[in-house]
C-alpha cells in the first residue's frame, strides 16, 4: 500500500459543529474555523477539512494562555517581549482605555 491509500485513514464518528465550537472556545481571542467533510475513496471515505482564516487580533493562543509561533516546521513558545509588542501593535491592547494613576 503506497501513496494516498497509505496516508489517508479517514475520520468517522465526528460532529462538525463540535470541532467548530472546540476551536472557537479553545482559542484566545476566539477564532471561527470553517470545518467541512471531504469525500474520498480511501479509508473511512471521509476527511475533515479545517480552515482557520487569519484573524485581525494577533497573536492567538489557547484559552489556557499558551501562545506559540511557527519557526520553520516547529511551533516554538512566543517570546514575552514579542507577545507584548505584537498585542500592542495590533491594537489588541488599548492603553487609552485604562484608568490613570492618581
C-alpha positions as CSV (number, residue, x, y, z in Angstrom):
1,X,0.0,0.0,0.0
2,X,1.5,3.3,-1.1
3,X,0.6,6.9,-1.7
4,X,-2.8,8.2,-0.7
5,X,-4.2,4.8,0.4
6,X,-1.4,4.5,3.0
7,X,-1.6,8.2,4.1
8,X,-5.3,8.6,4.4
9,X,-7.1,6.8,7.1
10,X,-10.2,9.0,7.2
11,X,-12.4,10.1,10.0
12,X,-15.6,8.7,11.5
13,X,-17.9,9.3,14.4
14,X,-17.5,13.1,14.5
15,X,-19.7,16.1,14.7
16,X,-18.5,19.1,12.6
17,X,-20.2,21.6,15.0
18,X,-18.3,20.1,17.9
19,X,-15.0,20.8,16.0
20,X,-16.0,24.4,15.2
21,X,-17.1,25.1,18.7
22,X,-14.0,23.5,20.2
23,X,-11.7,25.7,18.1
24,X,-13.8,28.8,18.9
25,X,-13.9,28.1,22.7
26,X,-10.3,26.9,22.8
27,X,-8.6,30.0,21.3
28,X,-7.9,33.4,22.6
29,X,-9.1,35.6,21.1
30,X,-11.7,33.3,19.7
31,X,-11.3,32.1,16.1
32,X,-14.1,30.9,13.8
33,X,-13.0,27.9,11.8
34,X,-14.6,26.6,8.7
35,X,-14.9,22.8,9.1
36,X,-16.2,20.6,6.3
37,X,-16.3,17.0,5.2
38,X,-14.4,15.9,2.0
39,X,-15.5,12.6,0.5
40,X,-12.5,10.4,-0.6
41,X,-12.2,6.8,-1.8
42,X,-9.6,5.9,0.8
43,X,-10.0,4.9,4.5
44,X,-13.4,5.7,6.0
45,X,-14.3,7.7,2.9
46,X,-14.4,11.0,4.9
47,X,-11.8,13.6,5.7
48,X,-12.3,16.6,7.9
49,X,-11.1,19.8,6.2
50,X,-10.3,22.6,8.7
51,X,-9.6,26.1,7.5
52,X,-8.8,28.8,10.0
53,X,-8.7,32.3,8.4
54,X,-6.1,34.7,9.7
55,X,-7.7,37.0,12.3
56,X,-7.1,40.6,12.9
57,X,-6.1,40.5,16.6
58,X,-2.9,38.5,16.6
59,X,-1.2,36.8,18.4
60,X,-3.6,33.9,19.1
61,X,-3.2,31.3,21.7
62,X,-5.1,28.8,23.8
63,X,-7.6,29.8,26.5
64,X,-5.1,28.2,28.9
65,X,-2.6,31.1,28.0
66,X,-0.3,29.2,25.7
67,X,1.0,31.3,22.7
68,X,3.3,29.9,20.1
69,X,4.9,31.0,16.8
70,X,5.9,29.0,13.8
71,X,9.6,28.6,13.3
72,X,10.1,26.5,10.1
73,X,8.3,23.2,10.8
74,X,8.2,23.8,14.5
75,X,5.9,25.6,16.9
76,X,8.0,27.5,19.5
77,X,6.9,29.4,22.6
78,X,6.2,33.1,21.8
79,X,8.8,35.3,23.4
80,X,7.1,37.5,26.1
81,X,8.5,40.7,24.6
82,X,7.4,39.8,21.1
83,X,4.0,38.8,22.5
84,X,3.6,42.2,24.2
85,X,4.8,44.2,21.2
86,X,2.5,42.2,18.8
87,X,-0.6,42.8,21.1
88,X,0.2,46.5,21.3
89,X,0.9,47.0,17.6
90,X,-2.3,45.1,16.5
91,X,-4.5,47.3,18.7
92,X,-5.4,44.3,20.9
93,X,-4.4,46.4,24.0
94,X,-5.9,49.8,24.3
95,X,-3.9,51.7,26.8
96,X,-6.1,54.8,26.4
97,X,-9.0,52.8,28.0
98,X,-7.1,52.2,31.2
99,X,-7.7,54.3,34.3
100,X,-4.9,56.7,35.1
101,X,-3.0,56.5,38.4
102,X,-3.7,59.4,40.7
